[in-house]
Each structure stands twice: as structure tokens, then as C-alpha cells.
Amino acid sequence: MRAAVWIGANDPSQALRSWMKVRELLSGQPPSKPIDYLRMMACGQIVNFGWREGISAEDALIYFEEAKQLALALGDMRANH
């Protein structure tokens, strides 16, 4: 996550790959607030950088919906907006 945040200011393509890796690494982890928060952040940032890098609307919607569901489960209304 730190690498993805750091690189995001200068290289959106690498940031997208890094956030995808964060999501991939977390996929096998049992749910918990910290894990779910990081998954939510990863999905949100995949949408954020993905549109710049040309992912389709259909693909972006998958990540958006996952981030939204995680935000609702976490009670994070600020992230749900």
C-alpha cells in the first residue's frame, strides 16, 4: 500500500498495478477491520487509477461495488460517498 500511494503521484500505471497486487495479496486473508479497510482502499484506488489507464466501465464497476460493500460493512460512510 505504501508503495502504491508513493508511486501514484508520478506513475498511474504502476500505481494501478500496485493496488491490484495489494488486492490480490489480501484476497486470501480472513476478514477483519484492518484487512477489509485495505481491500476497500485498494478497490477504490483501482477505480481511481483504472479510469486513467483505460479499464472498461464494466471492470471498474466490479471494483467500485466491492469497495462500496466493504465501506458499508465497515460503517465508513465517508468512503461510501
C-alpha positions in Angstrom: 0.0 0.0 0.0 2.8 2.4 0.8 4.5 1.8 -2.5 1.2 2.3 -4.4 0.5 5.6 -2.6 4.1 6.8 -3.2 4.2 5.9 -6.9 0.7 7.2 -7.5 1.8 10.8 -7.8 4.1 10.1 -10.6 3.2 6.9 -12.4 -0.5 6.0 -12.5 0.1 2.8 -14.5 2.5 1.4 -11.8 0.1 2.6 -9.1 -2.7 0.7 -10.7 -0.5 -2.5 -10.8 0.5 -1.9 -7.2 -3.1 -1.5 -5.9 -4.1 -4.6 -7.9 -1.3 -6.5 -6.1 -2.5 -5.2 -2.7 -6.0 -6.5 -3.5 -4.6 -9.8 -4.7 -2.5 -10.3 -1.5 -5.4 -9.5 0.7 -7.8 -11.8 -1.1 -6.8 -14.9 0.8 -6.9 -13.2 4.2 -9.7 -13.7 6.7 -12.0 -10.7 7.1 -11.1 -8.2 9.8 -11.5 -4.4 10.0 -7.8 -3.7 9.0 -7.9 -6.2 6.1 -11.3 -5.1 4.9 -10.2 -1.4 5.1 -7.1 -2.1 3.0 -9.3 -4.1 0.5 -11.7 -1.2 0.3 -8.8 1.3 -0.3 -7.3 -1.0 -2.9 -10.6 -1.3 -4.8 -11.2 2.4 -4.6 -7.8 3.2 -5.9 -8.1 0.7 -8.7 -11.1 2.6 -9.9 -9.3 5.9 -9.4 -6.2 4.9 -11.4 -8.0 2.5 -13.7 -10.1 5.1 -15.5 -6.8 7.0 -16.3 -5.3 3.8 -17.6 -8.3 2.7 -19.7 -10.0 -0.1 -17.8 -13.5 -0.6 -19.0 -16.6 0.7 -17.2 -17.7 -2.9 -16.6 -14.4 -3.8 -14.9 -14.4 -0.5 -12.9 -17.9 -1.3 -11.7 -16.7 -4.6 -10.2 -14.1 -2.8 -8.0 -16.5 0.1 -7.2 -19.1 -2.3 -6.0 -16.6 -4.2 -3.9 -15.3 -1.0 -2.3 -18.9 0.2 -1.6 -19.9 -3.1 0.1 -16.7 -3.0 2.2 -17.4 0.6 3.1 -20.9 -0.2 4.2 -19.8 -3.3 6.2 -17.2 -1.1 7.9 -19.7 1.6 8.6 -17.4 4.0 6.7 -20.0 6.4 5.3 -17.3 8.9 4.2 -15.8 6.3 1.9 -19.2 5.3 0.7 -19.8 8.7 -1.0 
